[in-house]
Amino acid sequence: MTGEGARTDRESKTQALARAGAASGNRAIDLAAAAAVRIRDAGLARAFGSWLYSQTLRGPMPDHMVLYPTDLRPGRASKADALFQGRWHLPGGQLRAPGASSPFAADPPSERWAEELHGFSWLRHFTTAHAAGTGDAARAYAQKLVADWIATEGEWHSIAWRPQVIGRRLTSWVANGALIIDGTELVYRSMLLRNMARQARHLARIAAMAPAGEPRIVAAIGLAFSGLCLSEGHKRLKKGIVLLCRELNRQILPDGGHVSRNPSAQLSILLDLLSLREALVSRRIDVPKPIRDAIDRMTPMLRFFRHGDGRLALFNGSTEGPEGAIDAALERDDAKGRPFGYAPHSGYQRLAAGPTGLVVDAGKPPPGPFSHEAHAGCLSFEMSVGRARMIVNCGATKVLGPDWEAASRATAAHSTLVLADTSSARMLRGKISRALLGARIMDGPRRVESRRNENEAGVWLDMAHDGYAENFGLLHRRRLFLSATGEDLRGEDMLEPAPSIRALPWQARFWTSRPTDPDFAIRFHLHPDARVSLAHDRSNVLVMLSNGDGWQFRARTAGGQCEISIEESVYLGSGDATRRTEQVVVTGKVFRGEARVNWAWRRLSTRNAGRTGREDADVPELPDLY
């Protein structure tokens, strides 16, 4: 591309960004709707907790569980041991219930933690412990916890009887039925089955009222399982399937991604769908087409998000995923195809060559109701070499508290450019707003462009987002090139003037107070297993990976060498623990409304392998820094 052609193309794309600004949502309308839902739920809660309503949940009692479906989420005996000792570390917080104390009698550290506790997803750890030969201790303790719950919360509880919590609990109870019901006394078994039927009848009435997104799918799947696995649930099965198919059509995008853009949600929903499909087949019931289609689309997308180590990429609230869960899902994929390169509806790009793979966030934040766990990580990327991760995002945590959760969602926790230490997307902060709407994203990039080109030299991306346009009048443009050998990654980060955007009155303070020449930092967070060192002259960085590979990093601006440093970072890939790590940081200052940094990662062992003059010629404006 010639210089004039490139300039014209850039101007046309910049103008397109200006035309595409779309409001992220009307906050007043959202708040009014959320307030109405709160009022409705408060009124319903009073009714649901009454003696009169409890009588409406009476009905035929199932005499047995027809089927124990497979739980594809692997359990861990060590987790069961920790729970047995009273260490209840669940998403949403941590709690110690010493001795024989029931966790249901303790004050929960958060609503999220309470939902996880009452959802009983942790039962699978006791099933694994029992299968590993711990005798009857795991079985007896699991049955005691179920009996405790029925005794204390079995009639009504404001959190435990939420539709998504009932859905998860019923799914967990039937999947671990062999643990909690086989070999038990008649009185306990009758109490358990009667209570499950009561829950299922209530869920049939309120499943569609679950919060938008994954919670509503969880409620629908729980309702379907209750109808499939309890001996008197034929009508509930049909109702659950209808609701599930409707939500799959709404939430699963054409490329197979979930509307939340969260790889962990992708995995969780797919595991439940696969388990439901197997259960339907076991009962000789036709699997509805929307369920089959969703699985067929979601499975390749799961491969898309998988790094070389077999775990998930860390974007928009995702963790690496439970060990073995991805393999359990992909083992049931008959196609076993290779992951594709571009997910246009989900807003992600994947680059793969030789041993190297990159996953890039090239999409807008998800819609408000689905953005409660979304991050401000636009144009960030992760990179793995073989089975070793090298460049990562910090990840997400739901255990360490709201401060950690907020920090992990900031742009600075991602491997991308950060302008003036400001995130490219903003989360709700007002106390009332957060109480009604949650920590959703209310403002961020309104337009993200992404163009891909592949040839014999490799693949390159040209991307841009306008998340800094209103506050600073600047666009962030990022270009990436991965060579065909996978041993040369080059990039260019640019800040350039945004199209003229008319500020609304409430935005005027941003335009009058923004710094004219703000600082920026380009961050490359490294995996904790990588070892990094900075050259004495601070001109380059050496990174050694756990697989023995060495990679060298260089960067420069148009005016010469730029500032490179090594700073501390943190890795939250597991979701429930922190690991210290480091990050490579390139810093600079915007000058007269523009900035440009070229950088490159090169595999040391084959520095000159496969190099041709044509390779650079096919990748304009991304110079070879070596």
PLY file of the C-alpha trace (Angstrom):
ply
format ascii 1.0
element vertex 626
property float x
property float y
property float z
element edge 625
property int vertex1
property int vertex2
end_header
0.00 0.00 0.00
1.40 3.40 -0.95
1.75 6.22 1.56
-1.07 8.20 -0.08
-3.28 5.11 -0.25
-2.64 4.27 3.39
-3.44 7.84 4.41
-6.71 7.83 2.45
-7.67 4.45 3.87
-6.93 5.63 7.41
-9.01 8.77 6.91
-11.98 6.78 5.62
-11.80 4.37 8.56
-11.54 7.28 10.98
-14.65 8.86 9.47
-16.43 5.52 9.81
-15.60 5.52 13.50
-17.17 8.96 13.86
-20.40 7.90 12.17
-20.77 4.74 14.21
-20.99 6.14 17.74
-24.02 4.53 19.35
-25.25 5.11 22.84
-24.39 2.36 25.29
-27.88 2.55 26.74
-30.25 4.97 28.39
-29.27 4.91 32.05
-32.49 6.53 33.26
-34.63 3.94 31.48
-32.43 1.09 32.71
-32.60 2.36 36.27
-36.37 2.75 36.13
-36.77 -0.76 34.75
-34.41 -2.19 37.38
-36.28 -0.39 40.15
-39.57 -1.82 38.86
-38.08 -5.32 38.87
-36.84 -4.83 42.44
-40.31 -3.75 43.56
-41.86 -6.71 41.78
-39.36 -9.16 43.28
-39.88 -7.75 46.79
-43.62 -8.22 46.48
-43.23 -11.73 45.08
-40.76 -12.66 47.82
-43.36 -11.83 50.47
-45.92 -13.93 48.67
-43.53 -16.84 48.04
-42.54 -16.94 51.71
-46.12 -17.24 52.93
-47.77 -20.41 54.19
-50.54 -20.05 51.62
-48.11 -20.09 48.70
-46.25 -23.09 50.11
-49.49 -25.08 49.89
-49.60 -24.46 46.14
-46.31 -26.36 45.77
-47.91 -29.58 46.93
-48.43 -32.25 44.32
-47.49 -35.75 43.22
-44.29 -36.92 44.86
-41.67 -38.64 42.70
-40.77 -42.07 44.01
-37.29 -42.21 42.49
-34.77 -40.50 40.24
-35.10 -41.88 36.74
-31.58 -40.91 35.68
-28.30 -39.61 37.09
-26.89 -37.42 34.28
-23.16 -36.99 33.85
-21.56 -33.96 35.50
-18.85 -32.89 33.04
-17.27 -30.49 35.54
-14.41 -32.49 37.06
-14.34 -32.69 40.85
-11.25 -32.57 43.06
-10.81 -34.63 46.20
-8.61 -31.90 47.69
-11.51 -29.44 47.39
-13.78 -31.88 49.21
-11.22 -32.17 51.99
-11.04 -28.37 52.34
-14.85 -28.13 52.53
-14.93 -30.97 55.04
-12.55 -28.93 57.21
-14.81 -25.89 56.97
-12.88 -23.85 54.38
-15.68 -22.65 52.12
-13.77 -20.75 49.42
-16.39 -20.18 46.75
-16.86 -17.54 44.04
-17.88 -14.43 45.91
-15.71 -14.79 48.99
-14.30 -17.04 51.67
-15.78 -18.34 54.91
-14.59 -20.57 57.70
-17.16 -22.89 59.28
-15.13 -24.85 61.85
-15.99 -28.28 63.15
-19.44 -29.59 62.38
-20.89 -26.09 61.85
-23.28 -25.85 58.95
-22.24 -23.29 56.32
-25.95 -22.51 55.81
-26.12 -21.04 59.32
-23.19 -18.64 58.76
-23.40 -15.05 57.55
-22.39 -15.15 53.86
-19.54 -12.83 52.79
-21.52 -11.82 49.68
-24.67 -12.61 47.72
-22.56 -14.25 45.02
-21.03 -16.57 47.62
-24.47 -17.41 48.99
-25.73 -18.27 45.51
-22.77 -20.58 44.98
-23.29 -22.25 48.36
-27.01 -22.83 47.80
-26.37 -23.96 44.21
-24.52 -27.09 45.44
-22.18 -27.18 42.42
-19.46 -28.15 44.92
-21.14 -31.55 45.49
-19.09 -32.95 42.60
-15.95 -32.72 44.75
-17.48 -35.11 47.28
-18.48 -37.48 44.48
-14.87 -37.50 43.31
-13.57 -37.97 46.85
-15.95 -40.87 47.39
-14.88 -42.47 44.11
-11.23 -42.01 45.12
-11.72 -44.36 48.07
-12.39 -42.16 51.08
-14.93 -44.66 52.38
-18.33 -43.42 53.45
-17.08 -40.15 54.99
-17.62 -38.07 51.85
-21.04 -39.61 51.21
-22.19 -39.14 54.80
-21.05 -35.52 54.94
-22.66 -34.68 51.60
-25.96 -36.22 52.71
-25.76 -34.31 55.99
-25.32 -31.02 54.12
-28.31 -31.77 51.88
-30.42 -32.65 54.94
-29.26 -29.46 56.70
-30.28 -27.37 53.72
-33.73 -28.95 53.52
-34.25 -28.42 57.23
-33.22 -24.74 57.21
-33.94 -23.42 53.69
-36.20 -26.08 52.19
-39.39 -24.05 52.56
-38.20 -20.62 51.42
-35.05 -18.46 51.35
-34.69 -15.19 49.48
-31.40 -16.19 47.82
-31.60 -19.99 47.78
-34.93 -19.90 45.92
-33.85 -17.58 43.14
-34.52 -19.24 39.77
-30.89 -19.55 38.71
-29.92 -20.94 42.12
-32.71 -23.53 42.07
-31.69 -24.44 38.53
-28.09 -25.05 39.51
-29.08 -26.91 42.69
-31.46 -29.28 40.91
-28.85 -29.92 38.21
-26.23 -30.66 40.86
-28.52 -32.89 42.92
-29.55 -35.09 40.00
-25.98 -35.25 38.62
-24.70 -36.34 42.04
-27.77 -38.42 42.83
-25.76 -41.58 43.40
-23.92 -39.78 46.19
-26.85 -38.17 47.98
-29.64 -40.73 47.56
-28.35 -44.26 46.86
-28.41 -46.50 49.91
-30.23 -43.99 52.11
-33.10 -44.59 54.48
-36.67 -44.28 53.26
-37.46 -41.22 55.41
-34.48 -39.24 54.12
-35.08 -40.32 50.52
-38.74 -39.34 50.66
-37.89 -35.97 52.20
-35.31 -35.28 49.49
-37.53 -36.25 46.54
-40.53 -34.35 47.94
-38.41 -31.20 48.39
-36.94 -31.48 44.89
-40.46 -31.66 43.46
-41.46 -28.54 45.43
-38.44 -26.65 44.11
-39.14 -27.80 40.56
-42.77 -26.66 40.70
-41.69 -23.23 41.91
-38.96 -23.05 39.27
-41.49 -23.84 36.54
-43.31 -20.63 37.51
-40.32 -18.28 37.77
-37.55 -19.65 35.50
-38.23 -17.01 32.85
-37.76 -14.30 35.53
-34.09 -15.19 36.07
-31.59 -12.41 35.26
-30.67 -12.07 31.61
-27.72 -14.09 30.37
-26.25 -17.30 31.69
-28.46 -17.30 34.86
-31.59 -17.70 32.75
-30.04 -20.57 30.80
-29.05 -22.22 34.11
-32.64 -21.91 35.34
-34.02 -23.40 32.12
-31.57 -26.32 32.17
-32.35 -27.04 35.82
-36.05 -27.10 35.01
-35.43 -29.47 32.10
-33.32 -31.78 34.27
-36.00 -31.84 36.96
-38.50 -33.02 34.38
-36.08 -35.49 32.84
-34.76 -37.08 36.04
-37.73 -37.08 38.43
-40.43 -39.65 37.83
-43.33 -37.15 37.64
-41.78 -34.32 35.65
-42.91 -34.74 32.02
-44.61 -31.33 31.76
-41.65 -29.54 33.35
-39.29 -31.10 30.84
-41.27 -29.63 27.96
-41.48 -26.20 29.61
-37.76 -26.18 30.41
-36.81 -27.16 26.87
-38.99 -24.42 25.37
-37.41 -21.76 27.60
-33.92 -23.10 26.97
-34.33 -23.08 23.20
-35.64 -19.52 23.31
-32.67 -18.33 25.38
-30.12 -20.16 23.22
-31.51 -18.37 20.17
-31.14 -15.07 22.02
-27.78 -15.55 23.69
-25.62 -17.79 21.47
-24.22 -15.74 18.62
-23.99 -17.01 15.03
-20.24 -17.70 15.41
-20.89 -19.75 18.57
-19.82 -17.22 21.18
-21.93 -16.17 24.14
-23.37 -12.66 24.16
-21.39 -11.84 27.35
-18.10 -12.42 25.43
-16.88 -14.40 28.46
-15.03 -17.65 27.59
-15.86 -19.10 31.02
-19.58 -18.58 30.38
-19.06 -20.25 27.01
-17.54 -23.31 28.67
-20.08 -23.50 31.50
-23.12 -23.36 29.23
-21.61 -25.85 26.80
-20.89 -28.35 29.58
-24.52 -28.16 30.76
-25.84 -28.53 27.21
-23.67 -31.56 26.53
-24.82 -33.18 29.76
-28.46 -32.46 28.89
-28.01 -33.85 25.38
-26.57 -37.08 26.75
-29.42 -37.37 29.24
-32.05 -36.86 26.52
-30.40 -39.51 24.37
-30.29 -41.89 27.36
-34.06 -41.42 27.80
-34.57 -41.92 24.04
-35.92 -38.41 23.64
-35.13 -36.42 20.50
-32.69 -33.59 21.12
-34.31 -30.33 19.91
-32.64 -28.68 16.95
-31.80 -25.38 18.77
-29.83 -27.39 21.35
-28.01 -29.38 18.67
-27.25 -26.22 16.70
-25.98 -24.36 19.78
-23.61 -27.21 20.66
-22.36 -27.43 17.07
-21.58 -23.70 17.05
-20.20 -23.41 20.59
-17.72 -26.30 20.42
-15.48 -24.77 17.70
-15.63 -21.48 19.62
-14.36 -23.28 22.71
-11.38 -24.51 20.65
-10.90 -20.90 19.56
-10.44 -19.79 23.18
-8.14 -22.66 24.16
-4.43 -21.93 24.61
-1.63 -24.40 24.00
-1.78 -25.53 27.64
-5.36 -26.68 27.12
-6.94 -23.95 29.27
-9.03 -20.87 28.48
-7.87 -17.42 27.43
-8.50 -14.68 30.01
-10.95 -12.15 28.61
-14.06 -10.45 30.03
-14.25 -12.20 33.37
-12.89 -15.56 32.29
-10.57 -17.83 34.26
-8.51 -20.71 32.90
-11.43 -23.01 33.63
-11.67 -26.13 35.81
-8.89 -28.58 35.08
-10.12 -31.23 32.65
-13.40 -29.45 31.83
-12.38 -28.30 28.34
-11.10 -31.77 27.44
-14.35 -33.30 28.72
-16.33 -31.02 26.40
-14.10 -31.47 23.34
-14.04 -35.25 23.71
-17.71 -35.12 22.75
-17.01 -33.18 19.55
-17.28 -35.58 16.62
-15.91 -33.04 14.12
-12.71 -32.31 16.09
-11.92 -29.50 13.67
-9.23 -26.88 14.02
-10.23 -23.51 15.49
-11.09 -20.81 12.98
-9.33 -17.45 12.84
-12.04 -14.82 13.19
-15.21 -14.69 15.29
-16.93 -11.59 13.87
-20.03 -11.67 16.07
-18.15 -12.37 19.31
-15.45 -9.82 18.43
-12.30 -11.93 18.71
-9.39 -12.74 16.41
-7.07 -15.74 16.60
-3.60 -15.87 15.04
-1.78 -19.19 14.85
1.46 -20.16 13.14
4.05 -22.77 14.04
4.09 -23.21 17.82
2.61 -19.77 18.49
-0.99 -18.81 19.07
-2.59 -15.45 19.87
-6.14 -14.59 20.92
-7.08 -10.93 20.48
-10.04 -8.97 21.85
-11.26 -7.01 18.84
-14.84 -6.32 19.87
-17.07 -3.85 21.67
-18.22 -4.41 25.26
-21.28 -6.66 25.47
-24.73 -5.09 25.92
-25.35 -3.68 29.39
-27.43 -6.53 30.88
-24.74 -9.02 29.84
-21.70 -6.94 30.87
-21.57 -7.46 34.65
-18.28 -9.35 34.35
-16.94 -7.69 31.18
-13.52 -6.03 31.20
-12.06 -2.87 29.67
-9.59 -4.92 27.61
-10.30 -3.79 24.06
-7.42 -4.69 21.66
-5.61 -6.70 24.34
-4.10 -10.05 23.39
-2.71 -13.23 24.90
0.06 -15.35 23.44
1.18 -18.92 24.05
4.09 -20.86 22.56
3.48 -24.58 22.51
2.14 -25.47 25.95
3.70 -22.40 27.60
1.81 -19.14 28.06
3.92 -16.03 27.57
1.78 -12.87 27.29
-1.45 -12.87 29.31
-4.11 -10.66 30.79
-4.30 -10.62 34.57
-7.54 -12.62 34.65
-10.50 -12.32 37.00
-11.40 -13.18 40.56
-14.72 -13.59 42.35
-13.18 -14.72 45.63
-10.83 -11.93 46.71
-13.37 -9.14 47.10
-14.74 -6.16 45.15
-11.46 -4.18 45.12
-9.60 -7.02 43.42
-12.49 -7.57 41.05
-12.56 -3.90 40.03
-8.78 -3.80 39.51
-8.84 -6.91 37.32
-11.46 -5.29 35.04
-9.36 -2.16 34.38
-7.48 -1.69 31.11
-4.17 -1.66 33.01
-4.75 -5.34 33.87
-4.63 -6.25 30.17
-1.91 -6.51 27.56
-2.74 -3.42 25.60
-2.19 0.35 25.56
-3.43 2.42 28.51
-3.84 6.17 28.08
-3.36 8.46 31.10
-3.92 5.49 33.43
-7.58 5.53 32.31
-9.65 2.53 31.30
-11.10 2.39 27.80
-14.49 1.36 29.27
-16.17 2.65 32.39
-18.21 0.64 34.88
-21.11 1.95 36.93
-19.89 3.62 40.12
-22.90 5.28 41.71
-24.11 3.51 44.82
-27.76 3.46 43.80
-26.95 2.62 40.17
-24.76 -0.32 41.16
-27.35 -1.55 43.64
-30.00 -1.60 40.92
-28.03 -2.49 37.80
-24.91 -4.18 39.15
-21.35 -3.48 38.04
-22.21 -3.38 34.36
-20.33 -1.42 31.71
-22.18 1.77 30.83
-19.65 3.52 28.59
-16.82 2.28 26.42
-15.76 1.81 22.81
-18.73 2.42 20.56
-16.96 1.32 17.44
-14.19 -1.24 17.13
-12.82 -2.02 13.71
-10.84 -5.10 12.82
-9.35 -6.04 9.46
-7.40 -9.21 8.76
-5.03 -10.09 5.94
-3.23 -13.39 5.37
-0.56 -14.37 2.86
2.50 -16.60 2.64
4.45 -14.28 4.91
1.99 -14.55 7.78
-1.13 -12.87 9.10
-1.65 -9.30 10.23
-4.45 -7.41 11.90
-5.34 -3.74 11.67
-7.61 -2.73 14.57
-8.83 0.45 16.26
-11.22 1.52 19.00
-12.65 4.86 20.10
-12.80 4.22 23.85
-10.61 7.29 24.51
-12.28 9.58 21.99
-14.68 11.41 24.28
-12.24 11.90 27.16
-9.06 12.63 25.20
-10.06 13.10 21.56
-7.83 10.18 20.53
-8.23 6.82 18.82
-6.13 3.80 19.71
-5.01 1.87 16.65
-3.11 -1.41 16.98
-1.52 -3.48 14.22
-0.20 -6.99 14.77
1.79 -9.27 12.48
2.64 -12.92 13.14
5.07 -14.53 10.71
4.30 -17.82 9.00
6.88 -19.57 11.20
5.30 -18.26 14.41
8.69 -16.98 15.57
8.26 -13.29 14.86
5.50 -11.12 16.34
5.56 -7.46 15.47
3.17 -4.73 16.52
2.44 -1.06 16.21
0.39 0.98 18.68
-0.77 4.41 17.57
-2.75 7.23 19.12
-4.23 9.58 16.57
-6.80 12.38 16.58
-10.36 11.15 16.69
-13.05 12.57 14.42
-14.80 15.62 15.78
-17.27 14.46 18.43
-19.78 16.93 19.81
-19.70 16.74 23.60
-22.97 16.68 25.47
-23.29 19.24 28.31
-22.53 16.68 31.00
-19.42 15.64 29.07
-18.01 19.16 28.76
-15.82 18.77 31.84
-13.91 15.96 30.11
-13.11 18.14 27.12
-11.98 21.12 29.18
-9.92 19.19 31.73
-8.26 16.44 29.70
-4.45 16.72 29.46
-3.17 18.01 26.14
-0.19 15.59 26.04
-1.13 12.65 28.26
1.19 9.79 29.13
0.58 6.32 27.82
1.82 2.84 28.70
1.82 -0.29 26.55
1.67 -3.29 28.88
2.65 -6.90 28.23
1.73 -8.96 31.29
3.78 -12.15 31.51
2.73 -15.55 32.79
4.19 -16.38 36.24
6.15 -19.32 34.81
8.07 -16.99 32.48
11.37 -15.43 33.61
12.20 -11.92 32.44
15.35 -9.74 32.47
16.02 -6.22 31.21
19.23 -5.35 29.37
21.62 -2.96 31.13
21.07 -0.32 28.46
17.29 -0.87 28.75
17.09 -1.40 24.99
15.59 -4.88 25.04
14.02 -7.54 27.26
14.73 -11.27 27.39
11.96 -13.70 28.41
12.59 -17.39 29.08
9.56 -19.68 28.99
8.94 -22.84 30.96
9.41 -24.92 27.79
12.96 -23.58 27.33
12.17 -21.07 24.58
13.79 -17.65 24.71
12.10 -14.54 23.31
13.55 -11.06 22.92
11.53 -7.85 22.97
12.42 -4.47 21.48
10.48 -1.25 20.99
11.06 2.20 19.53
9.19 5.33 18.59
9.51 7.42 15.48
11.99 9.59 17.33
14.20 6.69 18.47
14.36 4.38 21.46
11.50 4.59 23.96
11.39 3.83 27.68
11.16 0.11 28.50
10.83 -1.15 32.07
9.89 -4.22 34.07
7.15 -3.81 36.67
5.36 -6.10 39.10
2.08 -7.67 38.08
-0.35 -10.30 39.36
-1.92 -13.34 37.73
-5.47 -14.43 38.61
-5.86 -17.22 36.09
-7.25 -19.72 38.58
-9.87 -17.24 39.80
-9.37 -18.08 43.48
-5.70 -17.25 44.15
-3.08 -14.67 43.20
0.31 -15.40 41.70
3.05 -12.80 41.52
4.42 -12.11 38.08
5.94 -9.28 36.03
5.07 -7.16 33.05
7.02 -5.43 30.29
5.95 -1.79 30.08
6.69 0.66 27.27
5.96 4.24 28.30
5.81 7.51 26.39
3.89 10.74 25.96
1.44 11.89 23.34
3.00 14.73 21.34
0.76 17.14 19.46
-2.12 14.71 19.54
-0.24 11.71 18.16
1.98 8.85 19.27
3.41 5.79 17.57
5.37 2.87 19.02
6.72 -0.08 17.06
7.58 -3.20 19.01
8.58 -6.78 18.28
8.94 -10.16 19.96
11.42 -12.55 18.34
12.17 -16.14 19.21
15.89 -16.25 19.97
16.76 -19.77 18.90
15.84 -19.04 15.29
16.48 -15.32 15.04
17.29 -15.41 11.34
15.38 -18.53 10.33
13.07 -18.12 7.37
13.86 -14.41 6.95
13.37 -12.95 3.51
13.23 -9.46 2.17
9.74 -10.16 0.92
8.46 -10.76 4.46
8.89 -7.12 5.41
7.64 -5.93 2.05
4.34 -7.73 2.60
3.80 -6.09 5.98
3.87 -2.31 5.43
4.64 0.08 8.27
5.69 -2.68 10.67
9.48 -2.40 10.57
11.88 -5.16 11.54
13.47 -4.02 14.81
16.22 -6.64 14.74
0 1
1 2
2 3
3 4
4 5
5 6
6 7
7 8
8 9
9 10
10 11
11 12
12 13
13 14
14 15
15 16
16 17
17 18
18 19
19 20
20 21
21 22
22 23
23 24
24 25
25 26
26 27
27 28
28 29
29 30
30 31
31 32
32 33
33 34
34 35
35 36
36 37
37 38
38 39
39 40
40 41
41 42
42 43
43 44
44 45
45 46
46 47
47 48
48 49
49 50
50 51
51 52
52 53
53 54
54 55
55 56
56 57
57 58
58 59
59 60
60 61
61 62
62 63
63 64
64 65
65 66
66 67
67 68
68 69
69 70
70 71
71 72
72 73
73 74
74 75
75 76
76 77
77 78
78 79
79 80
80 81
81 82
82 83
83 84
84 85
85 86
86 87
87 88
88 89
89 90
90 91
91 92
92 93
93 94
94 95
95 96
96 97
97 98
98 99
99 100
100 101
101 102
102 103
103 104
104 105
105 106
106 107
107 108
108 109
109 110
110 111
111 112
112 113
113 114
114 115
115 116
116 117
117 118
118 119
119 120
120 121
121 122
122 123
123 124
124 125
125 126
126 127
127 128
128 129
129 130
130 131
131 132
132 133
133 134
134 135
135 136
136 137
137 138
138 139
139 140
140 141
141 142
142 143
143 144
144 145
145 146
146 147
147 148
148 149
149 150
150 151
151 152
152 153
153 154
154 155
155 156
156 157
157 158
158 159
159 160
160 161
161 162
162 163
163 164
164 165
165 166
166 167
167 168
168 169
169 170
170 171
171 172
172 173
173 174
174 175
175 176
176 177
177 178
178 179
179 180
180 181
181 182
182 183
183 184
184 185
185 186
186 187
187 188
188 189
189 190
190 191
191 192
192 193
193 194
194 195
195 196
196 197
197 198
198 199
199 200
200 201
201 202
202 203
203 204
204 205
205 206
206 207
207 208
208 209
209 210
210 211
211 212
212 213
213 214
214 215
215 216
216 217
217 218
218 219
219 220
220 221
221 222
222 223
223 224
224 225
225 226
226 227
227 228
228 229
229 230
230 231
231 232
232 233
233 234
234 235
235 236
236 237
237 238
238 239
239 240
240 241
241 242
242 243
243 244
244 245
245 246
246 247
247 248
248 249
249 250
250 251
251 252
252 253
253 254
254 255
255 256
256 257
257 258
258 259
259 260
260 261
261 262
262 263
263 264
264 265
265 266
266 267
267 268
268 269
269 270
270 271
271 272
272 273
273 274
274 275
275 276
276 277
277 278
278 279
279 280
280 281
281 282
282 283
283 284
284 285
285 286
286 287
287 288
288 289
289 290
290 291
291 292
292 293
293 294
294 295
295 296
296 297
297 298
298 299
299 300
300 301
301 302
302 303
303 304
304 305
305 306
306 307
307 308
308 309
309 310
310 311
311 312
312 313
313 314
314 315
315 316
316 317
317 318
318 319
319 320
320 321
321 322
322 323
323 324
324 325
325 326
326 327
327 328
328 329
329 330
330 331
331 332
332 333
333 334
334 335
335 336
336 337
337 338
338 339
339 340
340 341
341 342
342 343
343 344
344 345
345 346
346 347
347 348
348 349
349 350
350 351
351 352
352 353
353 354
354 355
355 356
356 357
357 358
358 359
359 360
360 361
361 362
362 363
363 364
364 365
365 366
366 367
367 368
368 369
369 370
370 371
371 372
372 373
373 374
374 375
375 376
376 377
377 378
378 379
379 380
380 381
381 382
382 383
383 384
384 385
385 386
386 387
387 388
388 389
389 390
390 391
391 392
392 393
393 394
394 395
395 396
396 397
397 398
398 399
399 400
400 401
401 402
402 403
403 404
404 405
405 406
406 407
407 408
408 409
409 410
410 411
411 412
412 413
413 414
414 415
415 416
416 417
417 418
418 419
419 420
420 421
421 422
422 423
423 424
424 425
425 426
426 427
427 428
428 429
429 430
430 431
431 432
432 433
433 434
434 435
435 436
436 437
437 438
438 439
439 440
440 441
441 442
442 443
443 444
444 445
445 446
446 447
447 448
448 449
449 450
450 451
451 452
452 453
453 454
454 455
455 456
456 457
457 458
458 459
459 460
460 461
461 462
462 463
463 464
464 465
465 466
466 467
467 468
468 469
469 470
470 471
471 472
472 473
473 474
474 475
475 476
476 477
477 478
478 479
479 480
480 481
481 482
482 483
483 484
484 485
485 486
486 487
487 488
488 489
489 490
490 491
491 492
492 493
493 494
494 495
495 496
496 497
497 498
498 499
499 500
500 501
501 502
502 503
503 504
504 505
505 506
506 507
507 508
508 509
509 510
510 511
511 512
512 513
513 514
514 515
515 516
516 517
517 518
518 519
519 520
520 521
521 522
522 523
523 524
524 525
525 526
526 527
527 528
528 529
529 530
530 531
531 532
532 533
533 534
534 535
535 536
536 537
537 538
538 539
539 540
540 541
541 542
542 543
543 544
544 545
545 546
546 547
547 548
548 549
549 550
550 551
551 552
552 553
553 554
554 555
555 556
556 557
557 558
558 559
559 560
560 561
561 562
562 563
563 564
564 565
565 566
566 567
567 568
568 569
569 570
570 571
571 572
572 573
573 574
574 575
575 576
576 577
577 578
578 579
579 580
580 581
581 582
582 583
583 584
584 585
585 586
586 587
587 588
588 589
589 590
590 591
591 592
592 593
593 594
594 595
595 596
596 597
597 598
598 599
599 600
600 601
601 602
602 603
603 604
604 605
605 606
606 607
607 608
608 609
609 610
610 611
611 612
612 613
613 614
614 615
615 616
616 617
617 618
618 619
619 620
620 621
621 622
622 623
623 624
624 625
